[in-house]
C-alpha cells in the first residue's frame, strides 16, 4: 500500500501539458502598446484573443489551436507549412470583401516565430498585415497584426509578436 501511495504522490507532482485555456491565461494584458480585449469562442478551437492599441490604429488577434500530432517549437518544416496555411487563409478571404486587397511581400523570422508581411489596401487606405506562427506546448499559435501602412507605423507588430510568444513560453 505504501508503494501505491508513493506512486500516486509522484504522479500528482508531474505537470500535465498546458491546455489551450491555460495558455490563453498566460497572454499579457498589455504588450507593446496593445491592450487585451475579448476572448472567444468559449471552449472553441482555435481560441482567439483580440488586442488593439488604445486609439485602435492597430488591431491584433492571437489564436491558439490544438494540433494533432503536437507541433514542436523547433519543427521548421511544420511551421513553414502552418505559415503558408495562415497566409493562404488571409488571402482567400480578400476577394469576398470588395475593395480589400493584400499580397505577400516578404517572409521573416523572429525568435520562436515564422512571419509574413502582407501589404495592400482596404478601400483606398494602405494596409500592412503581419502574420506570424509559432508553437508552444504542442499547440499552434497564430498572431495577426493589422494597421495602416505608413511611416512611422502606428504600432510595433514585431515587438507585439515577440511579447506574445515569450509570454506563452513561460512555464
C-alpha positions as CSV (number, residue, x, y, z in Angstrom):
1,X,0.0,0.0,0.0
2,X,2.8,2.3,0.8
3,X,4.3,1.9,-2.7
4,X,1.0,2.8,-4.3
5,X,0.8,6.0,-2.2
6,X,4.3,6.9,-3.2
7,X,3.4,6.3,-6.9
8,X,0.3,8.5,-6.6
9,X,2.3,11.3,-5.0
10,X,4.9,11.1,-7.8
11,X,2.2,11.2,-10.5
12,X,0.4,14.1,-8.8
13,X,3.7,16.1,-9.0
14,X,4.0,15.6,-12.8
15,X,2.9,18.6,-14.7
16,X,0.3,18.0,-17.3
17,X,0.7,19.7,-20.6
18,X,-0.8,23.1,-20.7
19,X,-4.2,23.2,-22.2
20,X,-5.4,25.9,-24.6
21,X,-7.3,27.9,-21.9
22,X,-4.2,27.6,-19.7
23,X,-2.1,29.1,-22.4
24,X,-4.6,31.9,-23.1
25,X,-4.4,32.8,-19.4
26,X,-0.7,33.5,-19.9
27,X,-1.3,36.1,-22.5
28,X,-0.4,39.6,-21.2
29,X,-3.0,42.3,-20.5
30,X,-0.7,44.7,-22.4
31,X,2.1,44.0,-24.9
32,X,4.0,46.6,-27.0
33,X,1.1,49.1,-26.7
34,X,-1.6,46.6,-27.5
35,X,-4.4,46.1,-24.9
36,X,-6.1,42.8,-24.4
37,X,-9.7,42.6,-25.4
38,X,-12.3,39.9,-25.8
39,X,-11.5,36.1,-25.8
40,X,-13.6,33.7,-27.7
41,X,-15.2,31.4,-28.5
42,X,-15.5,29.8,-25.1
43,X,-14.2,26.3,-25.3
44,X,-13.7,26.7,-29.0
45,X,-10.7,25.9,-31.1
46,X,-8.8,27.9,-32.0
47,X,-9.2,30.1,-29.0
48,X,-8.9,33.7,-30.1
49,X,-7.8,36.7,-28.1
50,X,-8.3,40.2,-29.5
51,X,-5.9,43.1,-28.9
52,X,-5.9,46.7,-30.1
53,X,-3.9,49.9,-29.4
54,X,-5.7,52.4,-27.3
55,X,-6.6,54.5,-30.4
56,X,-7.4,51.4,-32.4
57,X,-4.8,52.4,-35.0
58,X,-3.7,48.8,-34.9
59,X,-5.5,45.6,-34.1
60,X,-4.3,42.1,-33.5
61,X,-5.6,38.6,-32.9
62,X,-3.8,35.7,-31.2
63,X,-5.2,32.3,-32.0
64,X,-4.2,29.1,-30.1
65,X,-5.2,25.9,-31.7
66,X,-4.9,22.2,-30.7
67,X,-2.6,20.3,-33.0
68,X,-2.5,16.6,-33.7
69,X,0.2,15.5,-33.7
70,X,1.5,18.1,-31.4
71,X,3.6,20.8,-33.1
72,X,7.2,21.2,-31.8
73,X,8.6,24.6,-31.3
74,X,11.7,23.8,-33.5
75,X,9.9,22.0,-36.3
76,X,10.8,24.3,-39.1
77,X,9.0,22.5,-42.0
78,X,5.8,22.3,-40.0
79,X,6.0,25.9,-39.0
80,X,6.6,26.9,-42.7
81,X,3.6,24.9,-43.7
82,X,1.5,26.5,-41.0
83,X,2.6,30.0,-42.1
84,X,1.7,29.1,-45.7
85,X,-1.7,28.0,-44.5
86,X,-2.3,31.1,-42.4
87,X,-1.3,33.4,-45.2
88,X,-3.4,31.5,-47.7
89,X,-6.4,31.8,-45.3
90,X,-6.0,35.5,-45.1
91,X,-5.6,35.9,-48.8
92,X,-8.6,33.7,-49.5
93,X,-10.9,36.0,-47.7
94,X,-9.9,39.1,-49.6
95,X,-11.9,38.5,-52.9
96,X,-15.1,38.2,-50.8
97,X,-14.7,41.7,-49.5
98,X,-14.9,44.4,-52.1
99,X,-12.2,47.0,-52.0
100,X,-9.8,44.9,-50.0
101,X,-6.6,43.6,-51.5
102,X,-3.5,42.1,-49.9
103,X,-0.4,40.4,-51.3
104,X,2.5,38.7,-49.5
105,X,5.6,40.9,-49.7
106,X,8.2,39.1,-47.6
107,X,8.8,36.4,-45.0
108,X,11.0,36.8,-42.0
109,X,11.8,35.1,-38.7
110,X,11.6,36.3,-35.1
111,X,12.7,34.2,-32.1
112,X,10.2,31.3,-32.0
113,X,8.1,32.6,-34.9
114,X,7.9,32.4,-38.7
115,X,6.3,35.5,-40.1
116,X,5.0,37.1,-43.3
117,X,4.4,40.7,-44.2
118,X,1.3,41.4,-46.4
119,X,0.6,44.8,-47.9
120,X,-2.3,46.1,-49.8
121,X,-5.3,48.4,-49.5
122,X,-8.6,48.3,-47.7
123,X,-10.6,50.7,-49.9
124,X,-8.1,53.5,-50.6
125,X,-6.2,53.1,-47.3
126,X,-2.8,51.4,-47.5
127,X,-2.7,48.5,-45.0
128,X,0.0,46.2,-43.6
129,X,-0.7,42.9,-42.0
130,X,1.9,40.8,-40.2
131,X,1.0,37.1,-39.9
132,X,3.2,35.0,-37.6
133,X,3.1,31.4,-36.5
134,X,4.8,29.6,-33.7
135,X,4.3,26.7,-31.4
136,X,4.1,26.2,-27.6
137,X,3.1,23.2,-25.6
138,X,2.4,21.4,-28.8
139,X,-0.2,23.9,-30.0
140,X,-0.1,26.2,-33.0
141,X,-0.1,29.9,-32.2
142,X,-1.1,32.4,-34.9
143,X,-0.6,36.1,-34.4
144,X,-2.0,38.6,-36.9
145,X,-1.5,42.4,-36.6
146,X,-3.2,44.8,-39.0
147,X,-2.6,48.5,-39.2
148,X,-2.3,51.4,-41.6
149,X,0.8,51.1,-43.8
150,X,2.6,54.4,-43.1
151,X,5.9,55.7,-41.7
152,X,6.2,55.6,-38.8
153,X,3.9,52.7,-38.3
154,X,1.2,53.2,-35.7
155,X,2.4,50.2,-33.7
156,X,5.3,47.8,-33.4
157,X,3.9,44.5,-34.8
158,X,7.2,42.6,-34.3
159,X,7.5,43.7,-30.7
160,X,3.9,42.6,-30.0
161,X,4.5,39.2,-31.6
162,X,7.7,38.7,-29.6
163,X,6.0,39.6,-26.4
164,X,3.1,37.2,-27.1
165,X,5.2,34.2,-27.9
166,X,7.5,34.9,-24.9
167,X,4.5,35.1,-22.5
168,X,3.3,31.7,-23.8
169,X,6.8,30.2,-23.3
170,X,6.8,30.9,-19.6
171,X,6.3,27.7,-17.5
